[in-house]
Amino acid sequence: MSDEEKNERQSVYENEPEENEPEQTDFELDETGGANQIRDKIKKLKEKLIKCGGEKQEYLTGWQRAQADFINYRKRQEEQMGEWLKMAEVGLVTELLLVLDTLDAVKNNLHSMLNVQVEEVDSIRKQLMDILSKRGLEEIKAVGEKFSPEFHEAIEQVEAGEEEGVITEEAQKGYLLNGRVIRTSKVKVAK
């Protein structure tokens, strides 16, 4: 490398600002307008700083909103998963209700037979109801209650010594699962 190239490189490095040195301004001062140029430059820098501060706040607000939206989304997903799990139980419990219905029918017909067999059926039914009640199943009250279309399905209106609209007989039990009706009671209602 020639001396001329070395001098040229050295002069390039000498003109670069140090990392800790403040950046030089791009304007020259003259005696008359120097103060005005400085004021204009300061004004422009303040405007730029205010603009940057606004952008920073806008980005921060957007990020916070996105974070809150994500947290809310995650909560909704967890709640929905819980609902899906409860609804999955509905299918199982609905199928088991057929077993309960059969046991109830056998029990009602066995009253004319041996009492020992009735007690066995009662024991099996009680065990099954205990299992299902732990999963949130409960019977809908019917006989003697006021008819409610939310919980009862009228299959017949009968003349009875009861007040009008009172359930006199239950043909098929209704059930709630976790507070929701999964099957209405089929009932006879007083006219």
C-alpha positions in Angstrom: 0.0 0.0 0.0 1.4 3.4 -0.9 1.9 6.3 1.5 -0.8 8.2 -0.3 -3.4 5.4 0.3 -2.4 5.2 4.0 -2.8 8.9 4.5 -6.2 8.8 2.7 -7.4 5.9 5.0 -6.1 7.7 8.1 -8.0 10.9 7.2 -11.2 8.9 6.7 -10.9 7.4 10.2 -10.1 10.7 11.8 -13.2 12.3 10.4 -15.5 9.6 11.8 -17.1 10.5 15.2 -16.3 8.4 18.3 -19.1 6.2 19.6 -19.5 8.4 22.7 -19.2 11.7 20.9 -22.4 13.6 20.1 -23.3 13.8 16.4 -22.3 16.9 14.6 -25.1 19.1 13.2 -25.5 19.5 9.4 -25.7 23.3 9.4 -23.3 26.1 9.6 -23.7 29.0 11.9 -23.3 32.6 10.7 -23.4 35.7 12.8 -26.9 36.8 11.9 -28.9 33.6 11.6 -27.1 31.2 13.9 -29.5 31.5 16.8 -32.5 31.1 14.5 -31.1 28.0 12.9 -30.5 26.5 16.3 -34.1 27.3 17.4 -35.5 25.8 14.2 -33.4 22.7 14.6 -34.4 22.3 18.3 -38.1 22.8 17.3 -37.9 20.1 14.7 -36.2 17.7 17.1 -38.9 18.4 19.7 -41.6 17.7 17.1 -39.8 14.5 16.1 -39.5 13.5 19.8 -43.2 14.1 20.4 -44.1 12.1 17.3 -41.9 9.2 18.5 -43.5 9.3 22.0 -46.9 9.1 20.4 -45.9 6.1 18.2 -44.4 4.5 21.3 -47.6 4.9 23.2 -49.7 3.6 20.3 -47.5 0.5 20.0 -47.6 -0.1 23.8 -51.4 0.3 23.8 -51.7 -2.1 20.9 -49.5 -4.6 22.6 -51.4 -4.4 25.8 -54.7 -4.8 24.0 -53.4 -7.9 22.1 -52.2 -9.4 25.4 -55.6 -8.8 27.1 -57.3 -10.3 24.0 -55.1 -13.4 24.3 -55.8 -13.8 28.0 -59.6 -13.5 27.4 -59.3 -15.9 24.5 -57.5 -18.4 26.7 -60.2 -18.1 29.4 -63.0 -18.6 26.9 -61.2 -21.7 25.6 -60.9 -23.1 29.1 -64.6 -22.4 29.8 -65.6 -24.0 26.5 -63.5 -27.1 27.2 -65.2 -27.5 30.5 -68.6 -27.2 28.8 -67.5 -29.8 26.2 -66.5 -32.2 29.0 -69.9 -31.7 30.7 -71.7 -32.3 27.4 -69.7 -35.5 26.8 -71.1 -36.7 30.1 -74.6 -36.0 28.8 -74.2 -38.8 26.2 -73.1 -41.3 28.8 -75.7 -40.4 31.3 -78.5 -40.3 28.7 -77.7 -43.9 27.8 -77.6 -44.9 31.4 -81.1 -43.4 31.9 -82.5 -46.2 29.8 -81.1 -48.7 32.4 -82.8 -46.7 35.2 -86.1 -46.7 33.3 -85.8 -50.5 32.9 -85.1 -50.9 36.6 -88.0 -48.7 37.5 -90.3 -50.7 35.3 -89.1 -54.0 36.7 -89.4 -52.6 40.3 -93.0 -51.5 39.6 -94.0 -54.9 38.2 -92.2 -56.8 41.0 -94.4 -55.4 43.7 -96.7 -58.3 43.1 -93.9 -60.8 43.3 -91.4 -61.5 46.0 -90.3 -58.6 48.2 -86.7 -59.9 48.2 -86.4 -59.3 44.4 -87.8 -55.8 44.8 -85.1 -55.0 47.4 -82.4 -56.3 45.1 -83.6 -54.1 42.3 -83.8 -51.1 44.7 -80.2 -51.8 45.7 -79.0 -51.8 42.1 -80.9 -48.7 41.2 -79.6 -46.9 44.3 -76.0 -47.8 43.4 -76.5 -46.6 39.9 -78.1 -43.3 41.0 -75.2 -42.8 43.5 -72.7 -43.1 40.6 -74.7 -40.8 38.4 -75.4 -38.2 41.1 -71.7 -37.8 41.6 -71.5 -36.8 38.0 -74.2 -34.1 38.5 -77.4 -36.1 37.8 -80.5 -35.3 39.7 -84.1 -36.3 39.3 -86.7 -33.6 38.4 -89.5 -33.5 41.0 -92.8 -34.1 39.4 -95.8 -35.6 41.4 -97.5 -33.0 43.4 -95.5 -30.2 41.8 -97.0 -27.4 39.6 -96.5 -28.2 35.8 -93.6 -26.4 34.3 -92.9 -26.9 30.5 -89.2 -26.3 31.2 -89.0 -29.5 33.3 -92.2 -31.5 32.4 -93.8 -32.8 29.3 -97.6 -33.4 29.6 -98.7 -36.6 28.0 -102.2 -36.5 29.3 -104.6 -34.3 31.2 -106.7 -36.1 33.8 -109.7 -35.4 36.0 -108.4 -35.4 39.5 -109.1 -34.0 42.9 -106.0 -31.8 42.5 -105.7 -28.1 41.7 -105.5 -27.5 37.9 -102.0 -27.7 36.5 -100.7 -30.0 39.3 -98.9 -33.2 38.3 -100.8 -36.2 39.4 -98.7 -39.0 37.9 -95.2 -39.4 36.4 -95.0 -41.8 33.4 -91.2 -41.3 32.9 -88.7 -39.6 35.2 -87.0 -36.4 34.0 -83.4 -35.6 34.9 -81.0 -32.6 35.2 -77.3 -32.9 34.6 -75.2 -30.2 36.2 -78.3 -28.0 36.5 -79.4 -28.5 32.9 -82.4 -30.4 31.7 -81.3 -33.5 29.7 -84.7 -35.1 29.7 -88.1 -33.7 30.8 -90.4 -35.7 33.0 -93.4 -37.2 31.1 -96.4 -36.5 33.3 -100.1 -36.5 33.7 -101.6 -33.2 34.7 -104.8 -32.3 36.5 -107.4 -30.4 34.4 
